[in-house]
Amino acid sequence: MTLLTRRAALAVGAGVTALAMMPSVLLAQDTAEEGLSAEEFINEFTGGAEVADGDGVKLTAPEIAENGNTVPISVDAPGASEILLLAMGNPTPGVARFSFGELSGSQSASTRIRLAETQDVVAIAKLADGNFVRTSANIKVTIGGCGG
Amino acid sequence: MADNVKPRVRVPKSASVDEVVVIKTLISHPMESGQRKDRDGNTIPRSIINRFTAEFNGTSVLDATLEPAISTNPYIEFSVKLPESGDFKFTWYDDDGSVYEDVQSIEVA
């Protein structure tokens, strides 16, 4: 097989994947009222308090994720009591909420997440002093993980 | 209902007092997002692990709320600072009401 035909095959594959994802995108809109929006998630987490951009929370994620079905990410917010993770471009933006207990060693956690498409992932941490800080990372997704 | 759900946790056998130890947990679970459709176009109902907790001798280490955006076979890594020897208890809560548990001991000297 030549390189050219392999590329062509990949292109066709990507196209098919994109088509296959269409129904789930439509579905996401249908069921949007069931799940919370990103803003509702944030409001529920912060109780309406202001969220500052800046230091205090760190989000480690790959710049490019080849497979949106399993994207490794970690969050780290020294001294924080809770961290909220959101994927802004997913059909449902919620990802996870970590509450750190008394015995937590460092306020960090790693997991693997699904991303439907290229998008921003946002982490908001509740710091020890009760303030909220946020950070975000743009992740380019080659093959979406919305399960189409 | 998710079949063959099996928790796997990696905890070191021993640690020193107040050392920060990394715990890796994984549970085999499809984490059906509720977004997918089957061949006939029917939505496959959501079935995920929605909560994970880790406790050490009854004190909370981590309490995580998980959403459908967590990948199949949810993997969670976190750290803990141990004051004494004892038992970890890891608990996963399934959408269908099932609760999966794993207990691991660690020597702290």
Chai-1 contact restraints between the chains, C-beta under 6 A:
chainA,res_idxA,chainB,res_idxB,connection_type,confidence,min_distance_angstrom,max_distance_angstrom,comment,restraint_id
A,S24,B,Q35,contact,1.0,0.0,6.0,A-B,restraint_1
A,T70,B,S71,contact,1.0,0.0,6.0,A-B,restraint_2
A,A87,B,A69,contact,1.0,0.0,6.0,A-B,restraint_3
A,N90,B,A69,contact,1.0,0.0,6.0,A-B,restraint_4
A,P91,B,Q35,contact,1.0,0.0,6.0,A-B,restraint_5
A,G94,B,E67,contact,1.0,0.0,6.0,A-B,restraint_6
A,V95,B,E67,contact,1.0,0.0,6.0,A-B,restraint_7
A,V95,B,A69,contact,1.0,0.0,6.0,A-B,restraint_8
A,A96,B,A64,contact,1.0,0.0,6.0,A-B,restraint_9
A,A96,B,L66,contact,1.0,0.0,6.0,A-B,restraint_10
A,R97,B,T65,contact,1.0,0.0,6.0,A-B,restraint_11
A,F98,B,A64,contact,1.0,0.0,6.0,A-B,restraint_12
A,S99,B,D63,contact,1.0,0.0,6.0,A-B,restraint_13
A,G101,B,S60,contact,1.0,0.0,6.0,A-B,restraint_14
A,G101,B,V61,contact,1.0,0.0,6.0,A-B,restraint_15
A,E102,B,T59,contact,1.0,0.0,6.0,A-B,restraint_16
A,L103,B,F56,contact,1.0,0.0,6.0,A-B,restraint_17
A,L103,B,T59,contact,1.0,0.0,6.0,A-B,restraint_18
A,L103,B,V61,contact,1.0,0.0,6.0,A-B,restraint_19
A,L103,B,V80,contact,1.0,0.0,6.0,A-B,restraint_20
A,L103,B,K81,contact,1.0,0.0,6.0,A-B,restraint_21
A,S104,B,V61,contact,1.0,0.0,6.0,A-B,restraint_22
A,G105,B,V20,contact,1.0,0.0,6.0,A-B,restraint_23
A,G105,B,S79,contact,1.0,0.0,6.0,A-B,restraint_24
A,G105,B,V80,contact,1.0,0.0,6.0,A-B,restraint_25
A,G105,B,K81,contact,1.0,0.0,6.0,A-B,restraint_26
A,S106,B,V20,contact,1.0,0.0,6.0,A-B,restraint_27
A,S106,B,S79,contact,1.0,0.0,6.0,A-B,restraint_28
A,A109,B,F78,contact,1.0,0.0,6.0,A-B,restraint_29
A,S110,B,E77,contact,1.0,0.0,6.0,A-B,restraint_30
A,T111,B,Y75,contact,1.0,0.0,6.0,A-B,restraint_31
A,T111,B,I76,contact,1.0,0.0,6.0,A-B,restraint_32
A,R112,B,S71,contact,1.0,0.0,6.0,A-B,restraint_33
A,R112,B,Y75,contact,1.0,0.0,6.0,A-B,restraint_34
A,I113,B,A69,contact,1.0,0.0,6.0,A-B,restraint_35
A,I113,B,I70,contact,1.0,0.0,6.0,A-B,restraint_36
A,R114,B,A69,contact,1.0,0.0,6.0,A-B,restraint_37
A,R114,B,S71,contact,1.0,0.0,6.0,A-B,restraint_38
A,C146,B,Q35,contact,1.0,0.0,6.0,A-B,restraint_39
A,G147,B,S33,contact,1.0,0.0,6.0,A-B,restraint_40
A,G147,B,Q35,contact,1.0,0.0,6.0,A-B,restraint_41
A,G147,B,R36,contact,1.0,0.0,6.0,A-B,restraint_42
